Amino acid sequence: MSISFILIALIAMFGHSEDFLGTTLLSRPLVLGPLVGLVLGDLTQGVIIGATLELIFMGNIKVGAAIPPDVVTGGVLGTAFAIISGKGPAIALAIAVPVSILAEMVISGLFVLRAVLNKKFNQYADEGDYKKIQRLHIVSGLLRPLLMGIIILLALQLGAGAMKSFLDMIPAWVQSGLQVAGNMLPALGFALLMNLMFNKKVAPYFFLGFMLAAYLKLPMIAIGGLGVIIALIVTQVTPKEVPDDEEDIPEETTEEPKTPHKLTNRDIRNLFLRSLALEANFNFETWQNTGFAFTIIPVLKRLYTTKQSMAAALKRHLQFFNTSPYGSTLIFGITAAMEEQNSQDKDFDEESINSVKLGLMGPLAGIFDSLFWGTFKVIAAGVGTSLAIKGNIMGPLLFILIFNVPHLLLRYNLTFIGYNAGTKFLQNLAKNNVMDRLTKGASILGLMVVGAMPATLISITTPLTIGAKSGVSVQNIFDQIVPAVIPLGLTFLVYYFVKKSVKTTYLLLGLLALGFIGSMIHLFV
């Protein structure tokens, strides 16, 4: 068995372990592609193929109840077979798309199994056995990387030779068709991102981003910088003026009696670290409930010493829970503070703990999903892919840093803010419209970058000419009026079908067919 195949399987297992790593996007093709290329001795091809697949699967994100195609398995096998055969990005695409759809079916079966395991978690909670809950959460989370790692290793061991022989038989015109189809597929990713953010109020910023890229040829990082400036200007709110007769009136304050803290800074840091595994056992019955219990266990161990009180707390936190992992630590911090108060005050209403959790998880999911999926990920992917598509290794590195530096800093600090300030912090944010301003600013910035992507990252032109003698190029006419109009029109066409709830799989196949047929009849190149 080849050492390189074992290493590639380990790379895939690493990608499938992202739910233990805080959804840090280390599973994306832009990250895993270079690692596969490094193992196979062609880092540059790995970077380019990873960027190509990232563009195709850019809008492929897990939000809510969606189970997107498995970009880890498809990306790793597509990159590996493309490099082994020496056929490049077009072949990687042809392999990655069907493999990712098939792998999605396998993963769906794991979600069913996890729902069945919920009975075991509840049984352990009744017994007050937090150790078994921890263990089962980890074991259940490891099923996916182990299973998919074995599948990928078998696919490489048994199929590499046969796949290379098969790919060598593919004629040049088929490869050209696949290349054109691959150039079209990023439109699906852009359309899916637009579906998260695009509306009439912020639509002009999408077209502003497109014009900056198409007409002024600004690089993606410059458009992102301008987006930040515009978002800051647009979302500024002048402070409310205080009437003269109210200026000197002191605000009434009532200090609540302080209780000694049982929890230490180390306990709160543990909340942050454990929150990274929030979605390791994600299921569609109770969603992130076992991840919440797993995260809060160090706090419960510190506060509750009897089996009865521990059992009650575990059952409390094994109820339904689902929010954005990026803002989850704010809820963990608040919950820790409430559990601490509950352990010291006999009259404390235990039901209020879950009421606060349920009340916060929806609004925070909307805010932080929009901020990270619609802004930081878009900027990171835009900058990263624009460099990586040229073979620059700085692309994947910047992608990781642009997304995760703000992610991990915010996630860490929100844990302590939640514990120390609790609901008062949220009330202050609401008074100053901070959340509304943040959401609007994120939409502006994200849409500007998405608007620039069709002009920058989709390479589709037409070889058609007008007139038999003069042969005026249709593409030259387009370039003089609206450069990159074909990529823009294609993106909006796919966006129309996304709004009509057409399945992503059908759109993928439709774009493949359009690109392939368009290449054959010389409509697109």
Secondary structure, DSSP 8 states (H G I E B T S, - for coil): --HHHHHHHHHHHHHHTGGGTTS-STTSHHHHHHHHHHHTT-HHHHHHHHHHHHHHTTT----TT-----HHHHHHHHHHHHHHHT--HHHHHHHHHHHHHHHHHHHHHHHHHHHHHHHHHHHHHHTT-HHHHHHHHHHHHHHHHHHHHHHHHHHHHHHHHHHHHHHHT--HHHHHHHHHHHHHTHHHHHHHHHHHH--TTTHHHHHHHHHHHHTS---HHHHHHHHHHHHHHHT--------GGGTT----------------HHHHHHHHHHHTTTTTT-BTTTBTHHHHHHHHHHHHHHH--SHHHHHHHHHHHTS-B---TTTHHHHHHHHHHHHHHHHH-TT--THHHHHHHHHHHHHHHHHHHHHIIIIIHHHHHHHHHHHHTTT-THHHHHHHHHHHHHHHHHHHHHHHHHHHTTHHHHHHHHHTTHHHHHHHHHHHHHHHHHHHHHHHH-------EESSSS-EEHHHHHHHHSTTHHHHHHHHHHHHHHHTT--HHHHHHHHHHHHHHHHHTTS--
